[in-house]
Amino acid sequence: MARGMIRKTFLTPLGKENPVFIQVLGICSTLAVTNKLENTVVMTLGVMFTTALSSFVISLIRKLIPPRIRMMVETLIIATFVIIVDIVLKAFLPDIWKQLGPYVGLIITNCIIMGRAEAFALNNKPGLSLIDGLSSGLGYAYVLLIIAFFRELLGTGSLWGVRILGSWWTNWSVMIMPPGAFFMLAIFIWVVKEAFIKKEESK
């Protein structure tokens, strides 16, 4: 693989084609898990693992998949990696697994994973598909981590269970509620589009 192609494949989902703030995909988990930074880290790692490996496997067998059952096969592959994530969390991080509850299973329905499988993995070699899947997961992760950072800090005055803001701080309860996720996601999308994307497009 050419180095330029690898670089482009890795960087594109991190910037102007980030699946969250450009296509507004994956927002269900934004609402569900970004009220705590710790939960968000675990969730995004699970999504990165699933996106990267499912794209790799789908690309590997893309020529063998009958067109009529393509999406069923893709869903089965994605579900397999989600089950692995669920089992590992239950075995090694049971407390976080209980907090995340059914949201781990909802990774299967994350549009980012199916979207990359359809748009990229079915048309490219396994190596590039692995890079694209990893990068798409990473692009998803840093957006959610930024949102989770501010939601937990402003909502509880703490980060990862450690008090950051002093007794002078009044917790913004709305930040740890679903409306807080909408609010932070909207601000993030607005800032990115105004400060970076429009500036790039005007060049």
Steps between C-alpha positions, in 0.01 A plus 500: 500500500623847413589712801290789369192279473547368852541854634189625319294202616603555861462879513175549306259364769681704765438833329256628242320166461473414868186282528364674811517871426461479122245221455370515862528122538531309826314758710302238693812401692584870535183540702547173686855493628659845487383603846806318643848515349594150620198340333564697182862376478385138530216545252715671238771234529230239436381690194856540366565127546174409326533751216860407418464122511157480339622714209806277468299176496232634265768617258675164528190305390330771290527302176339197662193677639187450287347844422152401620616427856783756515358706786401191699858372480638840598267517799601149609871591484445824693289319760776243551753767598244679720438174687877469554507853643205420727658178629837668568334788689287262704806294591754773575300820567171378651417832671531697177317224313204540739501878454508479122230235504332451162696779333787264420259290296386813319845523339352257246258771386764774483468646151871581486598133497254394232570819306874434477436138405270607216695804383857377538557138601298356211710690247853490645766255613505366858804703611350832396162398641659427836662845501175668394302317767752587769510864393120528482480358851766742617315792341187392683694454824664840529171682440325300772793535740500878465125509561531263797783709649288814512176325596652326801707800605216750479236257623682359804813712545702178473689295245547123531372520858752766605369839610642769273287805569481632855206552733434832329375316191127437458442185299306542176262206537378540143844400372468142625149471356422419132441869410858570608627257235297673228625837622869401501480317167336803338770733635776266387361470147453877479856575620660247265304615196555870566864481610638227276281369220377833360851642525636202305226525236566872449866442408 
